[in-house]
Structure formats: structure tokens, C-alpha cells
């Protein structure tokens, strides 16, 4: 048996015998690129204090990762298909590790943002490669089970990121939350060489680089406008980016429709299984990531949990993801994608609406049920939606399929954090102004309105000021907590309404089992043929 698997998947006469070990490598690779976003949430307070980050700085430290991550996945997935999916995975992990090293060692805001952008490029290579390799390696009969494990890993990373970062922050500086990625990325790269067989698309034509460039411009501009506009005002930059995104999208669609070998066949969006599943992934991660983003802030800033304690309290979400994944593995084949995904979205929407009950006196138990519902919904919905998206593409376009799925996922996360985060900030600012406006100096009031962390910092300064005192500080702190609780309830109402509308749209678009009978029959025939070939071999 060779140390390095060197027979391409496409030339194997039977299923790859170490495919479950290969899946472990793929899930490990996925884990760290998702954790890179969630771990930063609990590290943000330490970074803000150490680097003196403004609200804008902090936003771009977080989202410097998101823009290249979302914009590049489609193109890089196609390049991986063309040349080497395993090579793309290894290269992406090494780029990711390099960015992590840089982020852990620098101490200037601009350099940290640059490091995050490099990590985002690496993640954009890794993410579609994991899915394309998974689908290439596993026979159709086992593919849904493998994608379920992949999907559950995404949910695990939501809780594992804050937990690992919180544990490190107990005794180390925030740079450790970057450096923890390095050994995992190196382990993933070595594991890929030892356990993952080579794979690339057969008969793939020339890459549509013009379409790829248009997709990068469109998605990148859209994500930039979404992040910058709601948070910092619709000035020249965000408006220009929004216009570029709109024009770029129209140009992309027009180009792809006439190109003989398009980067992404946009006609697929008219296919109900694909279009409905893409919308399900986008809407679902819009609501869940936005909700988790501000729930984590409440646990830290209002309830006073440190980073590790916050991470521990997110563990039930990870457990619920695994329960949902186990359930969907049994229900999806029997009930169909529409019922399972629709049910998951209804449950997730209910979890978001439950956060409308948050008030000043709320405790962790008030967040526990929403977290459990969101986690269960992730486990239930993501796998069948992803399986449907991947199954909509031929074997020669698996990287593009993975890129499309992951772009919808990351775009949903970016929109959720940006739009719901903006609503949260506006609601908090308005409520705090109503409660304490005119009772603080203008500069202090501006700081307090900027964020809940800024409000707490101002209250601490008031307590130290002889002209203020403990009583005034407590009054201000109570106003900050009440304003933030009000903001969460108000934002969750809007987020829940958007999620409910998205759920209705997805249920209307996804076809029922009667409309997918032909597709299911074709899959069953392919499965039988693969099983027969395996037995004969």
C-alpha cells in the first residue's frame, strides 16, 4: 500500500477504501475555516482594548475575512476542478496557515485586517475543495451520509470556535486565537496528502475567466456594500459598491447565458430543487449567524461571562446540531428535501422569534432554548439542501457546485451580521439616547452610543470620576443593559419576519416528492449501478 494515494478517483474501479479517513481530513479542514469567524467574536473585546479599535476597525477586522472568502469561492472552486482538487485543498490550508501566523504576530490594525484577508483567500480555496472532494470520493449511496457529517461540522465550529478561543484567552493574548489555526491547518495539509486521493474534472473545457472576474466583482462589491453601508452610512463608497454589484451581476448573467462553457450555468436557478436549496442556505445562515452574533455579545457584555464561559454556554448548540444531523439522515430519504428543509427553517425561525423575549433581567436560560432550536435546525436543514445543490451539477463541475453552495452560505452570514447588526446598533443607540441623552458630555455620549462595550466603558469611567460616582455609573450601566436588551428583542423581531418570509419562499419554490420522482429514480439507478460495479470488482 503506497504511503501517498496516487491513483486519481476518476480512475478507481471501486470506491476508495480509506474514504472515511479522508472525510475526517475534509471535516477538519472545514472546521478551522468556520472557526476562524466564530472564534473572533469572543476575542473581539481583548483586541479592541489592545489595539484601540474603533467600531469601524473592529467591523473590518471581522469582515476582512468575509469579503475575499465570499467573492473568490466560485472561481477558485472551478480552478480546483480543472487542475487538482487535492492540490487546491493543500494550497488553501497553507495560505490559511500563513495568514494565521501573520495575524498572531502583528500588532497594527491594518496588518491584522490584511492577515484576515489572506486567511479569507485560503478559506475560499479550502471550502469548495472539501465539498468537491467529498462528492468525488464517496459513491452516491453514501454521499448523503458524508454530506451530513460535513454539515454537522459547520455547526460544531460555531460553538468550538468560541470555546477554543475562550480557553486560550484565559492565559494568552488575543494573538493566540490566530495561532491556534496553524497546527490544525498543517495537520489537515499532511492528512490530505496521506489520506485524500487526487481528483480533478475529466473533459473540462477552458475556464471562463471573464465570468469568474465578473462574479468576483459582483459578490465582492455586494458584500462590501452590505458591510459598510448599514454600519457606517451610505456614503460614496458603499453606494458605488452597490451600483457596481448590480451592474456586475447583470453583466455576469448576460455573459454566462451566451458563453458555451460558463463558469456557472445561471439557468440552474430556474430549476426548483437548486434554486430553492440555494435560497434555503442563504436565508437560514442570515438568521442564525446574525442571532448568534448578538446573543454572544449579550452573554459577554450584559451577563458578564468571560470568553471561556461564553464558549461553554454555546456547546448545547453544537449538541443540537448533531441531533438534527442524525434525524435528517433518517427523515430526508423518506420525507423528501422540501419537508425536511422547510421544517428546519420553521424551527430556526421560531428560535429567532424567541429572542424577542429578551429583556434586562434575562439570564442564560432565556438563550438556551433559542440556541437549541437554531442548532437543531442547522443539523436538520443544511445537509439535504447542500446534497441537492451538489447533485445539481455534473462530476466535472463539483468545485463550482461547492463554490455556489458556500457562496450562498457565506453571503447569508455576511448579510445576517451586517443587516441585523446594523439594526441592533441603531435600536441600541436610539433607546440609549432616549434614556440618558443630555445627561452625559457629548464625547462620552458618542462613545456610549457606539456599542454596548463602549457604554460599559463610559460607565466605568463615570464610576472613577469624583463628579460622577457609583450611583450615576450604575444608572448608566442599567440604561446600557436595558437598551441592548431592547435592541436584541427588536432586531430579533425583524430578523424573524425576514426568516419567516424566506421560509415561505423556500417552501413555495422547492418541489414536492412527486416532482422529483424522475430525479430520484435516476439516482437510484446510478446507486444500483455503482453497487453492482463494487461487487463485481
SVG drawing of the C-alpha trace seen along z (x, -y; Angstrom):
<svg xmlns="http://www.w3.org/2000/svg" viewBox="-46 -68 51 78">
<polyline fill="none" stroke="black" stroke-width="0.4" points="0.0,0.0 1.6,-3.3 2.1,-6.0 0.5,-8.7 -2.6,-7.7 -1.7,-8.5 -4.5,-6.8 -7.0,-9.5 -10.5,-8.9 -11.7,-9.1 -9.5,-6.0 -10.6,-3.9 -12.6,-0.7 -14.2,-0.6 -14.9,-3.1 -11.8,-4.5 -11.2,-2.2 -9.9,-5.0 -12.7,-7.4 -14.0,-7.7 -10.5,-8.7 -10.4,-11.2 -13.7,-12.6 -12.2,-13.2 -9.5,-15.3 -12.1,-17.2 -14.2,-17.9 -11.1,-19.0 -10.3,-21.5 -13.8,-22.8 -13.7,-23.1 -10.9,-25.6 -12.1,-27.9 -15.5,-28.2 -13.9,-28.6 -11.9,-31.5 -15.0,-33.6 -16.7,-32.3 -13.6,-32.4 -13.0,-36.1 -16.4,-37.0 -15.1,-36.2 -11.6,-37.6 -13.0,-41.0 -13.1,-42.7 -9.4,-42.0 -8.5,-43.1 -10.5,-46.3 -8.7,-47.2 -5.2,-46.2 -5.3,-47.8 -7.6,-50.6 -10.1,-49.6 -12.9,-51.9 -16.3,-50.4 -15.3,-50.6 -11.9,-49.0 -13.5,-46.1 -16.0,-45.5 -13.3,-45.2 -11.1,-43.0 -14.1,-40.6 -15.2,-41.1 -11.8,-41.4 -12.1,-37.6 -15.5,-37.6 -15.1,-39.7 -12.4,-37.5 -14.0,-34.4 -17.3,-35.0 -16.1,-36.6 -13.5,-34.0 -15.1,-30.7 -16.8,-30.2 -13.7,-30.9 -11.3,-29.0 -13.6,-26.0 -13.5,-25.9 -9.7,-26.2 -9.5,-23.3 -11.8,-21.2 -9.5,-22.0 -6.1,-21.2 -6.3,-19.4 -8.9,-19.3 -6.5,-17.8 -3.8,-20.3 -6.3,-23.1 -7.1,-21.9 -3.4,-21.7 -2.6,-25.0 -5.6,-26.7 -4.7,-25.3 -1.1,-26.6 -2.3,-30.1 -4.7,-30.0 -1.9,-29.0 0.3,-31.8 -2.4,-34.4 -3.0,-33.0 0.7,-33.3 0.7,-36.9 -2.4,-37.7 -1.0,-36.2 2.3,-38.2 1.3,-41.7 0.1,-44.5 -1.3,-47.1 -4.9,-47.2 -4.2,-47.5 -1.9,-44.4 -4.4,-42.4 -7.1,-43.2 -4.6,-42.2 -3.9,-38.9 -7.6,-38.2 -8.0,-38.9 -5.2,-36.4 -6.9,-33.8 -10.1,-34.6 -8.3,-33.8 -7.1,-30.5 -10.6,-29.7 -12.1,-30.4 -9.8,-27.7 -10.4,-25.2 -14.2,-25.4 -15.3,-24.3 -12.4,-21.8 -13.8,-20.0 -17.2,-19.5 -16.0,-18.7 -13.6,-16.0 -16.3,-14.6 -18.7,-14.1 -15.9,-12.8 -14.7,-10.2 -18.0,-8.9 -20.3,-6.7 -23.8,-8.1 -25.2,-5.5 -23.0,-7.0 -22.9,-10.6 -25.8,-11.9 -24.3,-10.4 -21.0,-12.0 -22.5,-15.4 -24.5,-15.1 -21.2,-14.8 -19.7,-17.7 -22.8,-19.8 -22.6,-18.9 -19.0,-20.0 -20.2,-23.5 -22.5,-23.6 -19.8,-22.2 -17.5,-25.0 -20.0,-27.6 -19.5,-26.5 -16.0,-25.1 -14.5,-28.5 -15.6,-30.5 -14.8,-27.6 -11.2,-27.1 -10.6,-30.9 -12.0,-31.4 -9.8,-28.7 -6.7,-30.3 -7.7,-33.8 -7.6,-32.6 -3.8,-32.7 -2.8,-34.1 -3.2,-37.3 -5.7,-37.5 -3.0,-36.6 -3.2,-33.0 -6.7,-32.8 -5.0,-33.2 -2.0,-30.9 -4.3,-28.0 -5.2,-27.6 -1.7,-26.8 -1.1,-23.3 -4.6,-22.3 -4.0,-23.6 -0.7,-21.8 -2.2,-18.6 -5.0,-19.0 -2.5,-19.5 -0.4,-16.5 -3.6,-14.4 -4.8,-15.4 -1.5,-14.2 -1.7,-10.9 -5.4,-10.1 -7.1,-12.1 -6.7,-10.7 -6.0,-13.1 -9.0,-14.2 -9.8,-16.6 -12.6,-17.1 -12.4,-15.0 -13.1,-16.6 -13.4,-20.1 -13.0,-22.8 -11.3,-26.2 -12.2,-28.1 -14.5,-31.0 -12.2,-33.7 -14.3,-36.6 -17.3,-35.2 -15.1,-34.4 -13.9,-38.0 -17.5,-39.3 -18.6,-37.0 -15.7,-38.3 -16.6,-41.9 -20.3,-41.4 -20.1,-39.3 -17.2,-41.3 -18.9,-44.6 -22.2,-43.3 -20.5,-42.1 -18.6,-45.3 -21.7,-47.5 -23.6,-45.3 -21.0,-45.6 -20.1,-49.3 -23.4,-50.9 -25.7,-49.7 -22.9,-50.2 -21.2,-53.4 -23.7,-55.2 -24.5,-55.1 -21.7,-57.4 -20.0,-57.4 -18.1,-54.2 -21.0,-51.9 -23.3,-53.4 -20.7,-53.0 -20.1,-49.4 -23.8,-48.6 -24.1,-50.0 -21.1,-48.1 -22.6,-44.9 -25.9,-45.4 -24.2,-46.2 -21.7,-43.4 -24.5,-40.9 -26.4,-41.8 -23.2,-41.6 -22.4,-38.2 -25.8,-36.8 -25.7,-38.1 -22.2,-36.7 -23.0,-33.3 -26.1,-32.9 -24.2,-33.3 -20.9,-31.6 -20.5,-28.0 -18.7,-26.9 -19.9,-29.2 -18.3,-29.5 -21.8,-28.9 -24.8,-27.9 -27.3,-30.5 -30.1,-28.6 -29.8,-26.3 -31.5,-28.9 -34.7,-28.2 -34.5,-24.6 -36.6,-24.5 -34.5,-22.0 -31.3,-24.0 -32.9,-27.5 -34.9,-26.6 -31.9,-24.9 -29.7,-27.9 -32.2,-30.3 -32.6,-28.0 -28.9,-28.1 -28.8,-31.9 -31.9,-32.7 -31.0,-30.2 -27.5,-31.5 -28.8,-35.0 -30.9,-34.4 -28.8,-32.0 -25.4,-33.8 -27.0,-37.2 -28.8,-35.9 -25.7,-34.1 -23.6,-37.2 -25.6,-39.4 -26.6,-36.7 -22.9,-36.1 -22.5,-39.8 -25.3,-39.8 -23.6,-36.8 -20.3,-38.7 -21.3,-42.3 -24.5,-42.1 -24.3,-38.8 -20.6,-39.3 -19.3,-35.9 -15.7,-35.8 -14.6,-34.3 -14.3,-30.7 -17.6,-30.8 -19.3,-32.1 -17.8,-29.3 -19.0,-26.7 -22.5,-28.1 -22.6,-27.7 -21.9,-24.0 -25.6,-23.0 -25.9,-24.5 -23.3,-22.1 -25.0,-19.2 -28.3,-20.1 -26.6,-20.3 -25.6,-16.6 -29.1,-15.6 -30.5,-17.4 -28.0,-15.8 -28.9,-12.3 -32.6,-13.0 -32.2,-14.3 -30.2,-11.2 -33.3,-9.1 -36.1,-11.5 -34.7,-13.1 -34.8,-9.9 -38.4,-9.2 -40.0,-12.7 -38.0,-14.5 -36.0,-17.7 -38.9,-20.1 -40.5,-18.8 -37.2,-18.4 -35.6,-21.7 -38.9,-23.6 -39.4,-22.1 -35.8,-23.1 -36.4,-26.6 -39.6,-26.9 -37.8,-25.7 -34.9,-28.1 -37.4,-30.9 -39.1,-30.0 -35.7,-30.2 -35.1,-33.7 -38.6,-34.8 -38.0,-33.5 -35.2,-36.1 -37.8,-38.8 -38.5,-38.0 -35.0,-39.1 -35.2,-41.9 -32.9,-43.5 -33.4,-40.7 -32.9,-37.8 -30.4,-35.1 -28.6,-32.4 -31.6,-30.1 -33.5,-32.6 -31.0,-32.0 -30.7,-28.2 -33.9,-27.3 -33.3,-29.5 -29.7,-28.2 -31.0,-24.6 -33.6,-25.3 -31.1,-27.0 -28.6,-24.2 -31.2,-21.5 -32.4,-23.5 -28.9,-23.7 -28.4,-20.0 -31.8,-19.2 -31.7,-21.6 -28.2,-22.1 -27.3,-18.6 -30.3,-17.9 -30.0,-21.4 -26.3,-21.0 -26.8,-17.5 -29.4,-18.9 -27.1,-21.7 -24.2,-19.3 -26.4,-16.8 -27.5,-19.5 -24.0,-19.6 -22.2,-17.0 -19.0,-15.4 -16.9,-17.8 -18.3,-20.9 -18.1,-19.7 -15.8,-22.6 -18.2,-25.1 -21.1,-23.4 -19.2,-23.6 -18.4,-27.2 -22.0,-28.0 -23.2,-26.4 -20.5,-28.0 -21.1,-31.4 -24.7,-31.3 -23.7,-30.2 -21.1,-32.9 -23.3,-35.6 -26.0,-34.7 -23.7,-35.0 -22.4,-38.4 -25.9,-39.7 -27.1,-38.5 -24.3,-40.0 -24.3,-43.3 -28.0,-43.9 -29.1,-42.6 -26.0,-44.0 -26.9,-47.4 -30.5,-47.2 -29.1,-46.2 -26.8,-49.2 -29.5,-51.7 -32.0,-50.4 -29.5,-50.4 -28.4,-53.9 -31.9,-55.3 -33.0,-53.6 -29.9,-54.8 -30.4,-58.3 -34.0,-58.4 -32.9,-57.1 -29.7,-59.2 -29.5,-61.8 -28.4,-65.1 -27.1,-63.6 -23.6,-62.9 -21.0,-65.1 -21.2,-64.9 -18.0,-62.9 -18.9,-60.4 -22.4,-60.0 -21.0,-59.3 -18.8,-56.6 -21.6,-55.1 -23.9,-55.0 -21.3,-53.4 -21.7,-50.0 -22.6,-48.2 -18.9,-47.7 -18.5,-51.5 -21.4,-52.1 -19.9,-49.9 -16.5,-51.6 -18.1,-55.0 -20.0,-53.7 -16.6,-52.5 -15.1,-56.0 -18.1,-57.7 -17.6,-55.5 -14.0,-56.7 -14.8,-60.3 -15.4,-62.3 -18.2,-64.3 -19.9,-61.1 -19.8,-58.3 -21.1,-54.8 -24.8,-55.6 -24.6,-57.5 -22.4,-54.8 -24.9,-52.1 -27.8,-54.2 -25.9,-54.5 -24.9,-50.8 -28.6,-49.9 -29.6,-52.1 -26.9,-50.4 -28.1,-46.9 -31.8,-47.8 -31.0,-49.5 -29.1,-46.5 -31.8,-44.0 -34.4,-46.2 -32.2,-46.2 -31.9,-42.4 -35.7,-42.0 -36.4,-44.5 -33.7,-43.1 -34.9,-39.5 -38.5,-40.6 -37.2,-42.0 -34.9,-39.0 -37.7,-36.6 -40.0,-38.3 -37.3,-38.1 -36.7,-34.4 -40.4,-33.7 -40.7,-35.3 -37.7,-33.3 -39.2,-30.1 -42.4,-30.7 -40.5,-31.4 -38.3,-28.3 -41.3,-26.1 -43.0,-27.5 -40.0,-27.0 -38.8,-23.6 -40.6,-20.8 -42.5,-18.1 -41.7,-14.4 -44.0,-13.9 -42.0,-16.4 -38.7,-14.8 -39.7,-11.2 -37.7,-11.2 -34.6,-12.6 -34.9,-10.1 -35.2,-7.2 -32.1,-8.3 -30.2,-8.5 -31.4,-5.1 -30.4,-3.6 -26.9,-5.2 -26.6,-3.9 -27.5,-0.4 -25.0,-0.5 -22.3,-1.7 -23.1,1.1 -23.0,3.7 -19.7,2.5 -18.3,2.6 -19.5,6.2 -18.1,7.2 -14.7,5.7"/>
</svg>
